[in-house]
């Protein structure tokens, strides 16, 4: 039997103070009305990204549909789960994927979503580094009763991560790379994100 993975920073106090998905969206809209975003970098560069990403989140929230085969798979999961999103408002991958995971969570019989900001919770973030970096978003999959860490997902679908590596090898510059990432998400219509997250979730709960 595997030893349960418990992280001191992920406790009932953290989860009770964390935002709901709706609360997170409200925060981003409030900040944007003040020409602000989350995190310490309030440069015009970051604010432009935050504005675009808020629009993307709204669009995905209105249009995302959980695929029939994903719905069927989710209904097989009866374990009470909490999905802890680690994110920031300016993050492009978060804007494209977390709304999809949120929609999937609504199909689960017993699941809740909590949201924390990376730069306010580095102690949590540093348990879930990607290649040594604080890449976001990260979705931490928790047993709701024990707060055991069952698995994680992020910061983006594996297929996209592989494609990004190819683009970098080809010498694509940062701005063009960011643009192509969003083109990829738009063309994919959330399908790869759904399947990728479902695969990680199934591995976590089984």
C-alpha positions as CSV (number, residue, x, y, z in Angstrom):
1,X,0.0,0.0,0.0
2,X,1.4,3.4,-1.0
3,X,2.1,6.0,1.7
4,X,-0.4,8.8,1.5
5,X,1.1,12.1,0.2
6,X,0.2,14.8,2.7
7,X,1.6,18.4,2.3
8,X,1.6,20.5,5.4
9,X,0.7,23.7,3.5
10,X,-2.4,22.1,2.0
11,X,-4.7,21.9,5.0
12,X,-8.3,22.8,5.9
13,X,-7.3,26.4,6.7
14,X,-5.8,26.9,3.3
15,X,-8.9,25.4,1.6
16,X,-11.3,27.5,3.7
17,X,-9.5,30.7,2.7
18,X,-9.1,29.7,-0.9
19,X,-11.3,31.3,-3.6
20,X,-14.1,29.5,-5.3
21,X,-14.0,29.5,-9.1
22,X,-16.7,32.2,-9.2
23,X,-14.8,34.2,-6.6
24,X,-11.6,34.0,-8.7
25,X,-13.4,35.2,-11.8
26,X,-15.0,38.1,-9.8
27,X,-11.5,39.1,-8.5
28,X,-10.1,39.2,-12.0
29,X,-12.9,41.3,-13.2
30,X,-12.7,43.7,-10.3
31,X,-8.9,44.0,-10.7
32,X,-9.3,44.6,-14.5
33,X,-11.8,47.4,-13.8
34,X,-9.0,49.1,-11.8
35,X,-6.5,48.3,-14.6
36,X,-4.8,45.7,-12.5
37,X,-4.1,42.0,-12.5
38,X,-2.9,39.5,-9.9
39,X,0.7,39.3,-8.8
40,X,3.5,41.9,-8.3
41,X,4.1,42.7,-12.0
42,X,1.6,45.4,-12.9
43,X,3.4,46.5,-16.1
44,X,1.4,47.4,-19.2
45,X,2.8,44.2,-20.8
46,X,1.2,42.0,-18.1
47,X,-2.0,44.0,-18.0
48,X,-2.5,43.5,-21.8
49,X,-2.1,39.7,-21.3
50,X,-4.4,39.7,-18.3
51,X,-7.1,41.5,-20.3
52,X,-6.9,39.1,-23.2
53,X,-6.9,36.1,-20.9
54,X,-10.0,37.4,-19.1
55,X,-11.8,37.5,-22.4
56,X,-10.6,34.0,-23.2
57,X,-11.9,32.7,-19.8
58,X,-15.3,34.3,-20.4
59,X,-15.5,32.8,-23.9
60,X,-14.6,29.3,-22.7
61,X,-16.9,29.5,-19.8
62,X,-19.8,30.2,-22.2
63,X,-18.9,27.7,-24.9
64,X,-17.1,24.7,-23.3
65,X,-19.0,21.4,-23.5
66,X,-17.7,18.3,-21.8
67,X,-17.3,15.5,-24.4
68,X,-19.7,12.6,-24.1
69,X,-16.9,10.0,-23.5
70,X,-15.4,12.3,-20.8
71,X,-18.8,12.6,-19.1
72,X,-19.1,8.8,-19.0
73,X,-15.6,8.4,-17.5
74,X,-16.2,11.1,-14.9
75,X,-19.4,9.5,-13.7
76,X,-17.5,6.4,-12.8
77,X,-15.5,8.4,-10.1
78,X,-17.3,8.4,-6.8
79,X,-14.5,9.5,-4.5
80,X,-15.0,12.9,-3.0
81,X,-12.4,15.2,-4.7
82,X,-11.1,18.7,-4.3
83,X,-9.3,20.3,-7.2
84,X,-6.9,23.0,-6.0
85,X,-6.0,25.4,-8.9
86,X,-2.7,27.2,-8.6
87,X,-2.8,30.1,-11.0
88,X,-2.5,33.9,-11.8
89,X,-4.8,36.1,-13.8
90,X,-2.2,36.9,-16.5
91,X,-1.5,33.3,-17.3
92,X,-2.5,32.3,-20.9
93,X,-2.5,28.6,-20.3
94,X,-4.7,29.0,-17.2
95,X,-7.2,31.1,-19.2
96,X,-7.4,28.3,-21.8
97,X,-7.6,25.3,-19.5
98,X,-8.9,25.9,-16.0
99,X,-12.4,26.7,-17.2
100,X,-12.4,23.3,-19.0
101,X,-11.4,21.5,-15.8
102,X,-14.0,23.5,-13.9
103,X,-16.7,22.3,-16.4
104,X,-15.4,18.7,-16.0
105,X,-15.6,19.0,-12.2
106,X,-19.3,19.8,-12.4
107,X,-19.9,16.3,-14.0
108,X,-18.4,14.6,-10.9
109,X,-20.8,13.4,-8.3
110,X,-18.7,14.8,-5.4
111,X,-16.1,17.4,-6.4
112,X,-15.2,21.0,-5.5
113,X,-12.8,23.6,-6.9
114,X,-10.6,25.9,-4.9
115,X,-8.3,28.6,-6.3
116,X,-5.1,30.1,-4.9
117,X,-2.6,32.5,-6.4
118,X,0.8,31.2,-7.1
119,X,2.7,34.3,-5.9
120,X,0.8,34.4,-2.6
121,X,1.4,30.7,-1.9
122,X,4.9,29.9,-3.0
123,X,5.1,27.3,-0.2
124,X,2.4,25.2,-1.9
125,X,3.7,26.0,-5.4
126,X,7.2,24.7,-4.7
127,X,5.8,21.2,-4.1
128,X,4.6,21.2,-7.8
129,X,7.5,22.5,-9.8
130,X,7.8,21.7,-13.5
131,X,11.4,21.2,-14.5
132,X,12.4,23.2,-11.5
133,X,10.2,26.2,-12.4
134,X,7.0,27.6,-11.0
135,X,5.0,26.9,-14.2
136,X,1.2,27.4,-13.9
137,X,-1.5,26.5,-13.9
138,X,-1.3,23.5,-11.7
139,X,-4.3,21.5,-10.7
140,X,-3.7,19.5,-7.5
141,X,-6.1,16.6,-7.1
142,X,-7.0,16.0,-3.4
143,X,-9.0,13.5,-1.5
144,X,-11.6,15.9,0.0
145,X,-11.7,14.0,3.3
146,X,-8.0,13.3,4.1
147,X,-6.5,16.1,1.9
148,X,-4.2,13.4,0.5
149,X,-2.5,14.5,-2.7
150,X,-3.7,12.0,-5.3
151,X,-2.1,13.6,-8.4
152,X,-1.5,16.8,-10.3
153,X,-2.1,18.1,-13.8
154,X,-0.5,21.0,-15.7
155,X,0.8,23.4,-16.7
156,X,-0.6,22.4,-20.2
157,X,-1.6,19.3,-22.2
158,X,1.3,17.0,-23.0
159,X,0.7,17.3,-26.7
160,X,1.0,21.1,-26.6
161,X,4.1,20.9,-24.5
162,X,5.7,18.6,-27.1
163,X,4.7,21.0,-29.9
164,X,6.2,24.0,-28.0
165,X,9.5,22.1,-27.6
166,X,9.5,21.6,-31.4
167,X,8.7,25.3,-32.0
168,X,11.6,26.3,-29.7
169,X,13.9,24.0,-31.6
170,X,12.9,25.7,-34.8
171,X,13.9,29.0,-33.3
172,X,10.5,30.5,-32.8
173,X,10.7,33.7,-30.7
174,X,8.7,34.3,-27.6
175,X,5.9,36.5,-28.9
176,X,5.2,34.3,-31.9
177,X,5.4,31.3,-29.6
178,X,2.7,32.7,-27.4
179,X,0.5,33.5,-30.4
180,X,0.9,30.0,-31.8
181,X,0.0,28.5,-28.4
182,X,-3.4,30.3,-28.5
183,X,-3.9,29.3,-32.1
184,X,-3.4,25.7,-31.0
185,X,-5.9,26.0,-28.2
186,X,-8.5,27.6,-30.5
187,X,-8.1,24.9,-33.2
188,X,-8.3,22.1,-30.6
189,X,-11.6,23.3,-29.1
190,X,-10.7,22.0,-25.6
191,X,-10.7,18.3,-26.7
192,X,-7.1,17.5,-26.0
193,X,-7.3,19.4,-22.6
194,X,-10.3,17.3,-21.6
195,X,-8.7,14.0,-22.6
196,X,-5.3,14.9,-21.1
197,X,-6.8,15.9,-17.7
198,X,-9.1,12.9,-17.7
199,X,-6.1,10.6,-18.2
200,X,-4.3,12.2,-15.2
201,X,-7.4,12.1,-13.1
202,X,-8.1,8.4,-13.8
203,X,-4.5,7.6,-12.9
204,X,-4.8,9.6,-9.7
205,X,-7.9,7.9,-8.4
206,X,-7.3,4.3,-9.5
